[in-house]
Amino acid sequence: MPSRPFLRLFVTPAVLCALGFAAALAAVMQYSLRAYVPGSLEPGGFTLENFAALMKPLYARVFLDTVWICFLTALFTLIVGYPLSYALVHARNVALKSAILVITVTPLFLGEVVRTYSWIVVLGNNGFINSMLLKFGLTHEPVQFMFTQFGVVTALVHVTLPVMVIMLAAALSHIDRDYERAAASLGAGPSRFRSPRRESSPASPRRLPGPSAHLPRRN
C-alpha cells in the first residue's frame, strides 16, 4: 500500500472539527436527561420524564404532522425538480440553460425573511393569488392559503427546489445518452417524454446518493 504522508495532516483538522461538534451535541443532549426546575436556570437531576412526555398525544401529532409535511415536500420537490433538471442537462441553447440555472438557484441567494414575506405577498388574503381570483370572479371571498398545510409545503418546496435540481442535474449528466438513442431505436417513438421517462428515470437512482441507493434496479 503506497505511503500517504500528508493523509494524517489533512485528516486531523476534520477529526478535530468532528470531535468539537460531537462535544457540543453531547453538551446540549445532557439537558434532555436533566429534570426541569421551575424558576431556576439550573437543571435538576437525572430523569427520563422528558422522553416519556414525547408519548403524549400532542407531541405525537406534531411529530406525525412533521413527517407528513416532509414527505409532501420531498415528493412535490421531486415532481417539479425532475423536469427542470432534465431540461437543464439536455438544453442545447446556452441562453436557455443559463436562464433555467439562474431561476433555479436564485432562492439560495435570498434570506429566509425575504422568502417568507414574499410568500405572504403571494398567498395572503390580500395577496396576488386572491386578488386575481377576486378580479376574475372565481371566488367571492379570499381563500385561506396562509397558515395552512398547502402554504407551508409550497414555501418549503421553494426552499428545497434548488438543492433537488442541482443533485438531479448532476445525476442526469452522468447518464449515457446512448440509453435514449437505444430507447428510440427500440420503438420509443419521436416523443421526447417517453424516452426520458423509461430510460433516465430508472437510471437516476443509481447516480443519486442517500436512501435511493437501496432501490431495486431494472435490467
C-alpha positions in Angstrom: 0.0 0.0 0.0 1.5 3.3 -1.0 2.6 5.7 1.7 0.5 8.8 2.3 2.5 11.1 4.4 0.0 14.0 4.1 -3.1 12.0 4.9 -2.8 12.4 8.6 -2.1 16.1 8.2 -5.2 16.6 6.1 -7.5 14.3 8.2 -6.5 15.8 11.6 -8.4 19.1 11.2 -11.6 17.2 10.1 -11.3 14.9 13.0 -10.9 17.8 15.4 -13.9 19.5 14.0 -16.0 16.3 14.2 -15.0 15.9 17.9 -15.9 19.5 18.6 -19.4 19.1 17.1 -19.8 15.8 19.0 -18.9 17.5 22.2 -21.3 20.4 21.6 -24.1 18.0 20.8 -23.4 16.0 23.9 -23.5 19.2 26.0 -26.9 20.0 24.7 -28.2 16.4 24.8 -27.4 16.1 28.5 -30.1 18.8 29.3 -32.8 16.4 27.9 -31.8 13.9 30.7 -32.0 16.5 33.4 -35.1 17.5 35.3 -36.7 20.9 34.8 -36.7 23.1 38.0 -39.4 25.8 37.7 -38.0 29.3 38.5 -34.4 28.1 38.2 -31.8 28.3 35.4 -30.0 25.3 36.8 -31.3 21.8 35.7 -32.2 19.1 38.2 -31.0 15.6 38.5 -31.1 12.7 36.0 -34.6 11.8 34.7 -36.3 10.2 31.7 -39.6 12.0 32.1 -38.7 14.4 29.3 -38.6 11.5 26.8 -41.8 10.0 28.4 -43.6 13.2 27.7 -42.9 12.7 23.9 -45.5 9.9 24.0 -48.3 12.4 24.8 -50.9 12.8 22.0 -50.0 16.4 21.5 -46.3 15.7 20.7 -47.1 12.6 18.8 -49.5 14.5 16.5 -46.8 17.2 16.0 -44.2 14.5 15.1 -46.6 12.8 12.6 -47.5 16.2 11.0 -43.8 16.9 10.6 -43.1 13.6 8.9 -46.1 14.1 6.6 -45.1 17.6 5.6 -41.5 16.3 5.0 -42.9 13.6 2.7 -45.1 16.0 0.8 -42.2 18.5 0.4 -39.8 15.8 -0.9 -42.5 14.4 -3.3 -43.5 17.7 -4.9 -39.9 19.0 -5.0 -39.0 15.9 -7.0 -42.0 16.3 -9.3 -41.1 19.9 -10.0 -37.4 19.5 -9.9 -37.0 16.5 -12.3 -38.3 18.3 -15.4 -36.2 21.3 -14.6 -33.1 19.1 -14.1 -33.7 17.2 -17.3 -34.1 20.5 -19.3 -31.0 21.9 -17.7 -28.9 19.0 -18.7 -30.3 18.4 -22.2 -31.0 22.0 -23.3 -28.8 22.9 -26.3 -29.4 26.6 -26.2 -26.9 28.2 -23.9 -29.1 31.1 -23.1 -32.0 28.8 -22.1 -29.7 26.6 -20.0 -28.4 29.7 -18.2 -31.9 31.0 -17.6 -33.0 27.8 -16.0 -29.9 27.7 -13.8 -30.3 31.3 -12.7 -34.0 30.9 -11.9 -33.4 27.7 -10.1 -30.6 28.8 -7.8 -31.9 32.4 -7.1 -33.7 31.3 -3.9 -30.3 30.3 -2.4 -29.3 34.0 -2.5 -32.4 35.2 -0.7 -32.6 35.4 3.1 -35.3 33.3 4.9 -37.1 36.5 6.0 -37.2 37.8 2.4 -38.6 34.5 1.1 -41.2 34.3 3.9 -42.5 37.7 3.3 -42.5 37.2 -0.5 -44.9 34.2 0.1 -47.0 36.3 2.3 -47.4 38.8 -0.6 -48.4 35.9 -2.9 -50.6 33.8 -0.6 -52.0 36.4 1.8 -55.7 37.3 1.9 -54.8 40.5 0.0 -52.1 38.8 -1.9 -51.5 38.2 -5.6 -53.4 34.9 -6.0 -56.5 36.1 -4.0 -56.5 39.4 -5.9 -56.6 37.5 -9.2 -59.3 35.1 -8.0 -61.5 38.0 -6.9 -60.8 40.0 -10.0 -61.9 37.3 -12.4 -64.9 36.4 -10.2 -63.7 32.9 -9.4 -64.4 33.4 -5.7 -66.4 35.9 -3.7 -64.1 36.0 -0.7 -60.4 35.5 -0.1 -59.2 31.9 0.0 -57.2 31.0 3.1 -53.8 30.0 1.9 -51.8 31.3 4.8 -51.3 29.1 7.9 -52.4 26.0 6.1 -50.5 22.9 5.1 -50.7 23.9 1.5 -48.9 27.2 2.3 -46.2 25.5 4.3 -45.5 22.8 1.7 -45.4 25.4 -1.1 -42.8 27.6 0.8 -40.7 24.5 1.7 -40.7 23.3 -1.9 -39.5 26.8 -3.0 -36.7 26.5 -0.4 -35.6 22.9 -1.2 -36.0 23.0 -5.0 -32.5 24.4 -5.8 -30.8 21.6 -3.9 -33.0 19.0 -5.6 -32.4 20.4 -9.1 -28.6 20.6 -8.6 -28.5 17.0 -7.3 -30.7 15.6 -10.1 -28.8 17.5 -12.8 -25.5 16.1 -11.5 -27.0 12.6 -11.6 -28.6 13.0 -15.1 -25.5 14.5 -16.6 -23.7 11.2 -15.9 -26.3 9.0 -17.7 -25.1 7.8 -21.0 -27.0 9.4 -23.9 -26.8 6.1 -25.7 -29.6 4.9 -23.4 -32.1 7.3 -25.0 -30.8 6.6 -28.5 -31.3 2.9 -27.8 -34.8 3.5 -26.5 -35.7 5.4 -29.7 -34.3 2.7 -31.9 -36.4 0.1 -30.0 -39.6 1.9 -30.6 -39.9 4.7 -28.1 -41.1 6.9 -30.9 -40.4 10.6 -31.6 -41.9 11.7 -28.3 -39.3 13.5 -26.1 -41.2 12.4 -23.0 -41.4 8.6 -23.3 -37.6 8.1 -23.7 -36.6 10.1 -20.6 -39.4 8.6 -18.5 -38.4 5.0 -19.4 -34.7 5.3 -19.5 -33.5 8.3 -17.5 -35.9 7.8 -14.6 -34.9 4.2 -13.7 -31.2 5.1 -14.1 -31.3 8.2 -12.0 -31.3 6.4 -8.6 -28.0 4.8 -9.5 -26.4 8.2 -9.6 -28.1 9.6 -6.5 -26.6 9.2 -3.1 -28.5 8.5 0.1 -31.7 6.5 0.6 -32.3 5.9 -3.1 -29.2 3.6 -3.2 -31.2 0.6 -1.9 -34.0 0.9 -4.5 -34.4 -2.1 -6.8 -32.9 -1.8 -10.3 -34.5 -2.8 -13.6 -32.3 -4.7 -16.1 
